Amino acid sequence: MTSEALAQLAGALRRLGAYDIDLQGLLPAWELHRLRLKEVPPWLASQAWVRLLCVGEALPRAEPTLGVEVDALIDVGLLEEVLPGHVVSGLQLYPFRGLAILTDWPSVTLGPPGNEPVMAIGTDSLELCLALAPPEPPGFPEAHLAGLRVLDLCTGSGIAALHALRCGAQEVVAVDISPRAAEIAKVNGFINGLDSKLTIHQGDLFEGIGEVHGVFDLMVANPPFVAVPASASASLYVDGGSDGLAVTRRLVAGACERLEKASRGTLVMIGEFPNLAAEEPRCLSFLASKSAWLAARGLLCRGASPKCCSLCSRACQATCSRA
Ligand SMILES: C[S@@+](CC[C@H](N)C(=O)[O-])C[C@H]1O[C@@H](n2cnc3c(N)ncnc32)[C@H](O)[C@@H]1O
């Protein structure tokens, strides 16, 4: 997309109100998409642009509340006229804390190499963002990551990278192995006005960013963590190899190496451990040693022991610091 087209896209989304609502906590992207098949709740019924761009309904091109923005969005290639007089969106929009994030639709799960679908915003994406800047106290935590240099590994749509910038990070470098994800993350950087502080690389974890970026204060990651047998195919954003840890293991090893070399920094990541019985004792003893650090950052839920940390739940968050 040219920079004119990106500016046109951002302008149309702004006029529709995409930066003014926050769906986080209301509905994750998958639930939004399922609303196509159900009755749309009253709070959504009057928001034609939400139904078109976030839910995935086909709407009449002449829908009055969409006005001229329909033409702008057709022009830039986001909307397509598929049924006579009706438009649909090629991507899903997820408004999140002042950001407008575009992804592929949750129903698109496989694509040819180089054009694999970009993961829609999941509860794991949102958990990771909230771990970076918890929602309390109310109000936007502009200064939460003030001045930090951040690396987002497995960036996908770029949601964590962009959220980090909205929370005050000075600069974010992000990497994803999927060319399509790298492309869409760039689009998201631009339409949110954060492209000048965001560098996106396409490549494999740390190799993908090379050695040029120096030391990071914070690394964040939501790697693919679903166990997928070698005989099955799964999308890049899901496939964690036969034990679910193929990417996670390399990511943690590479992050630890860098944290050790720099003698500072923090890794915040989200993962799933299919063989929790084997992993849990190690994870819990590690978390116990970090409980004061975790508590100070609001990462121990219910404020009790590390046993209450979300590490114990299915989608678990492991936090490691050498700060
Ligand atoms: C679970 S998705 C997370 C996307 C996004 N960070 C989020 O939270 O919504 C995992 C992402 O990791 C990417 N990925 C998979 N293997 C990778 C690798 N070896 N190096 C870099 N990125 C990888 C996938 O393309 C996908 O975009």
The ligand as an SDF file (V2000), in Angstrom:
LIG
                    3D

 27 29  0  0  0  0  0  0  0  0999 V2000
    0.3890  -16.7340   18.5190 C   0  0  0  0  0  0  0  0  0  0  0  0
    0.8070  -15.6470   17.1980 S   0  0  0  0  0  0  0  0  0  0  0  0
    0.9910  -14.1140   18.0840 C   0  0  0  0  0  0  0  0  0  0  0  0
    0.7240  -12.8950   17.2450 C   0  0  0  0  0  0  0  0  0  0  0  0
    0.6510  -11.5880   18.0490 C   0  0  0  0  0  0  0  0  0  0  0  0
    1.8860  -11.3360   18.7690 N   0  0  0  0  0  0  0  0  0  0  0  0
   -0.5020  -11.6150   19.0040 C   0  0  0  0  0  0  0  0  0  0  0  0
   -0.2690  -11.7140   20.2160 O   0  0  0  0  0  0  0  0  0  0  0  0
   -1.6580  -11.5060   18.5520 O   0  0  0  0  0  0  0  0  0  0  0  0
    2.4450  -16.1670   16.8630 C   0  0  0  0  0  0  0  0  0  0  0  0
    3.1770  -15.4300   15.7470 C   0  0  0  0  0  0  0  0  0  0  0  0
    4.5100  -15.9750   15.6970 O   0  0  0  0  0  0  0  0  0  0  0  0
    4.9440  -16.0280   14.3450 C   0  0  0  0  0  0  0  0  0  0  0  0
    6.0380  -16.9920   14.2860 N   0  0  0  0  0  0  0  0  0  0  0  0
    5.9910  -18.3490   14.2430 C   0  0  0  0  0  0  0  0  0  0  0  0
    7.2260  -18.8810   14.2190 N   0  0  0  0  0  0  0  0  0  0  0  0
    8.0970  -17.8220   14.2680 C   0  0  0  0  0  0  0  0  0  0  0  0
    9.5190  -17.7140   14.2690 C   0  0  0  0  0  0  0  0  0  0  0  0
   10.2940  -18.8010   14.2330 N   0  0  0  0  0  0  0  0  0  0  0  0
   10.0850  -16.4820   14.2920 N   0  0  0  0  0  0  0  0  0  0  0  0
    9.2910  -15.3670   14.3160 C   0  0  0  0  0  0  0  0  0  0  0  0
    7.9340  -15.4120   14.3130 N   0  0  0  0  0  0  0  0  0  0  0  0
    7.3510  -16.6130   14.3030 C   0  0  0  0  0  0  0  0  0  0  0  0
    3.6770  -16.3980   13.5800 C   0  0  0  0  0  0  0  0  0  0  0  0
    3.7820  -16.0430   12.2340 O   0  0  0  0  0  0  0  0  0  0  0  0
    2.6180  -15.6040   14.3560 C   0  0  0  0  0  0  0  0  0  0  0  0
    2.4260  -14.3420   13.7750 O   0  0  0  0  0  0  0  0  0  0  0  0
  1  2  1  0
  2  3  1  0
  2 10  1  0
  3  4  1  0
  4  5  1  0
  5  6  1  0
  5  7  1  0
  7  8  2  0
  7  9  1  0
 10 11  1  0
 11 12  1  0
 11 26  1  0
 12 13  1  0
 13 14  1  0
 13 24  1  0
 14 15  1  0
 14 23  1  0
 15 16  2  0
 16 17  1  0
 17 18  1  0
 17 23  2  0
 18 19  1  0
 18 20  2  0
 20 21  1  0
 21 22  2  0
 22 23  1  0
 24 25  1  0
 24 26  1  0
 26 27  1  0
M  CHG  2   2   1   9  -1
M  END
$$$$
